[in-house]
Amino acid sequence: MKIVINGGTGLIGSKTVARLRSAGHDVVAASPQSGVNSVTGEGLAEAVKGAQVIIDLSNSPSWEDAAVLEFFQRSTGNLIAAATANDVKHYVALSVVGTDRLQASGYFVAKLAQETLIKRSGVPYTIVHSTQFFELLGFLVKSWDLGDKVVVPAALIQPIASDDVADVMAEVAIAPPRNGTIEIAGPERFPIRDLVAKYLAATGDARAVEASAEVPYSGAKLEEATLVSDNNPRLGKIAFDQWFAARAKAA
Ligand SMILES: NC(=O)c1ccc[n+]([C@@H]2O[C@H](COP(=O)([O-])OP(=O)(O)OC[C@H]3O[C@@H](n4cnc5c(N)ncnc54)[C@H](OP(=O)(O)O)[C@@H]3O)[C@@H](O)[C@H]2O)c1
């Protein structure tokens, strides 16, 4: 089956490309690096010709509010137009658990716009809502770093390894479209404070971690359960300790 993965060079994209190729599918890893730009439309018609499935795993290079909204609107609009013109049978996209609860954040306004375009497109689809990737942890810790201590949102998190996400994306892509959203999460739920303390300890950083309801995530204040799924999520297999050990070994 011909499958186009937009964002096929990214964190989840490259792992999903590898899984579907080793299962014998004809996979196009589309991205600006490979001459396909879903925002401008460059190279898209050729890439999508004859495809049965499109998986959108792209992300905006800029997370500034207007830029990220423009990225997801233009990119998704162009992908849907190409899917419609080529009678694509399944459009799969990756979004985030709690997107509708995070509308004080420009990034999540853009993700909701992406989801709405897909739902209204008339193309059979599956949206996968994932919790935060473990690989995002270092970036998040930097955003909450006050120098002498780290102050994080007072909320829960249930992070997932990118390998578990890619397994689901590859499986969903070859299954029938749900015309709906499924949710995935990691195997363990933590207060963000406990997870960040564990991460800092594992990296040899002895600083204190505090929690505050005033500290935002991606520009939005959190309720306790904003980032976790109450929608019967499918759980990944890789726990924090296993993920961290594999990452340390690779480094
Ligand atoms: N981070 C999280 O915790 C989290 C959680 C749930 C869901 N998600 C969602 O997961 C998705 C994938 O995230 P990721 O971290 O795997 O992304 P990533 O590693 O940042 O990769 C982004 C990909 O998008 C491609 N791209 C950028 N501009 C493009 C354009 N104009 N046309 C086509 N492709 C373009 C990049 O291509 P180049 O390499 O050529 O630049 C790259 O392949 C995102 O939509 C994100 O919202 C993230």
The ligand as a Tripos MOL2 file, in Angstrom:
@<TRIPOS>MOLECULE
LIG
   48    52     1     0     0
SMALL
NO_CHARGES

@<TRIPOS>ATOM
      1 N1          5.7050   16.7850   21.5770 N.am      1 LIG1
      2 C1          4.6960   16.1650   22.1970 C.2       1 LIG1
      3 O1          4.7650   15.8380   23.3850 O.2       1 LIG1
      4 C2          3.4300   15.8540   21.4090 C.ar      1 LIG1
      5 C3          2.4070   15.1790   22.0420 C.ar      1 LIG1
      6 C4          1.2860   14.8170   21.2990 C.ar      1 LIG1
      7 C5          1.2240   15.1460   19.9390 C.ar      1 LIG1
      8 N2          2.2430   15.8310   19.3420 N.ar      1 LIG1
      9 C6          2.1450   16.1240   17.9020 C.3       1 LIG1
     10 O2          3.0100   15.2370   17.2130 O.3       1 LIG1
     11 C7          3.2930   15.7770   15.9180 C.3       1 LIG1
     12 C8          4.7100   15.4220   15.5230 C.3       1 LIG1
     13 O3          5.6260   15.9420   16.4670 O.3       1 LIG1
     14 P1          7.1850   15.6080   16.3990 P.3       1 LIG1
     15 O4          7.7440   16.0410   17.7220 O.co2     1 LIG1
     16 O5          7.4100   14.2230   15.9080 O.co2     1 LIG1
     17 O6          7.6570   16.6350   15.2750 O.3       1 LIG1
     18 P2          9.1640   17.0450   14.8670 P.3       1 LIG1
     19 O7         10.1530   16.0260   15.3380 O.co2     1 LIG1
     20 O8          9.3610   18.4740   15.2630 O.co2     1 LIG1
     21 O9          9.1190   16.9510   13.2710 O.3       1 LIG1
     22 C9          8.3960   17.8720   12.5300 C.3       1 LIG1
     23 C10         8.3170   17.3700   11.1070 C.3       1 LIG1
     24 O10         7.5250   18.3080   10.3580 O.3       1 LIG1
     25 C11         8.1970   18.5450    9.1430 C.3       1 LIG1
     26 N3          7.8120   19.8160    8.5590 N.ar      1 LIG1
     27 C12         8.0940   21.0840    9.0070 C.ar      1 LIG1
     28 N4          7.6100   21.9760    8.1270 N.ar      1 LIG1
     29 C13         7.0260   21.2810    7.1040 C.ar      1 LIG1
     30 C14         6.3620   21.6460    5.9120 C.ar      1 LIG1
     31 N5          6.2230   22.9320    5.5480 N.pl3     1 LIG1
     32 N6          5.9170   20.6710    5.1060 N.ar      1 LIG1
     33 C15         6.0530   19.3480    5.4400 C.ar      1 LIG1
     34 N7          6.6590   18.9440    6.5800 N.ar      1 LIG1
     35 C16         7.1420   19.9020    7.3980 C.ar      1 LIG1
     36 C17         9.6900   18.4980    9.5000 C.3       1 LIG1
     37 O11        10.4460   18.3500    8.3100 O.3       1 LIG1
     38 P3         11.9940   18.8020    8.1860 P.3       1 LIG1
     39 O12        12.7490   17.7530    8.9750 O.co2     1 LIG1
     40 O13        12.2750   18.7170    6.7130 O.co2     1 LIG1
     41 O14        12.0840   20.1660    8.7670 O.co2     1 LIG1
     42 C18         9.6840   17.2620   10.3990 C.3       1 LIG1
     43 O15         9.6980   16.1020    9.6080 O.3       1 LIG1
     44 C19         2.9950   17.2880   16.0210 C.3       1 LIG1
     45 O16         1.8910   17.5900   15.1910 O.3       1 LIG1
     46 C20         2.6280   17.5080   17.4910 C.3       1 LIG1
     47 O17         1.5850   18.4480   17.6640 O.3       1 LIG1
     48 C21         3.3430   16.1800   20.0440 C.ar      1 LIG1
@<TRIPOS>BOND
     1     1     2 1
     2     2     3 2
     3     2     4 1
     4     4     5 ar
     5     4    48 ar
     6     5     6 ar
     7     6     7 ar
     8     7     8 ar
     9     8     9 1
    10     8    48 ar
    11     9    10 1
    12     9    46 1
    13    10    11 1
    14    11    12 1
    15    11    44 1
    16    12    13 1
    17    13    14 1
    18    14    15 2
    19    14    16 1
    20    14    17 1
    21    17    18 1
    22    18    19 2
    23    18    20 1
    24    18    21 1
    25    21    22 1
    26    22    23 1
    27    23    24 1
    28    23    42 1
    29    24    25 1
    30    25    26 1
    31    25    36 1
    32    26    27 ar
    33    26    35 ar
    34    27    28 ar
    35    28    29 ar
    36    29    30 ar
    37    29    35 ar
    38    30    31 1
    39    30    32 ar
    40    32    33 ar
    41    33    34 ar
    42    34    35 ar
    43    36    37 1
    44    36    42 1
    45    37    38 1
    46    38    39 2
    47    38    40 1
    48    38    41 1
    49    42    43 1
    50    44    45 1
    51    44    46 1
    52    46    47 1
@<TRIPOS>SUBSTRUCTURE
     1 LIG1         1 GROUP 0 **** ****
